[in-house]
Amino acid sequence: MKIFGIKNCDKIKKTILWCASNGRMCEFHDYRVDGIDEKLLDLFLKQYTLEELVNKRSTTWRNLNDDEKSNLNTAIIIANPTLLKRPIVEIEGQFHIGYFPEKWAI
């Protein structure tokens, strides 16, 4: 199980705690430390659209200018990885967006 997000996010903390409480080993990928590249974003985009991946309630989204919001693309997300919803959880090659432990119990 791999968790993608930022370490100070409450949902990420909750996800990591769920893993520990349920005996699940997890690896954490911090967007701010590890970044996000085109290859990783392409993996997400095999299951989700950009619209589904982007958190439009985030401070990062609010700080984008109108042109960037209207022309959202992978380059904008790579430059601003905190635009992505959290957590994104990978289990056996499948990605799940949000805190939904019922989807993780394999």
C-alpha positions, 0 to 999 in steps of 0.5 A: 500500500502506498499513500500519496499526499503531504505529511501535514494533511489531516487525511494523510495522518488519518490514513497512516494511523489506519494502516498502523491500526490495521497492521498494514505496511504502507509507504508514503510519497510526500509531494513536497519532498518527493515531488510528482513527475509526468510518469506518476501523474500518467499513472493516476490519469489512467484511472482518473481525469484531471478534474477528478484529481484536482482539489478545487477547495485547496489554497493552491487552486485558489492561488492559480490565476484564471487562465491556469484554472481554465487551461488546467494541464499536467504541467500545472499539476507537476509544478503545483502537486498540492493541487491533487486530492489527498490521500491517493492510495495505491493498492496492487496497481489501483488508485483510490482517491480519498479516505475510504478504508472500506476500499483498502481492506484487501 
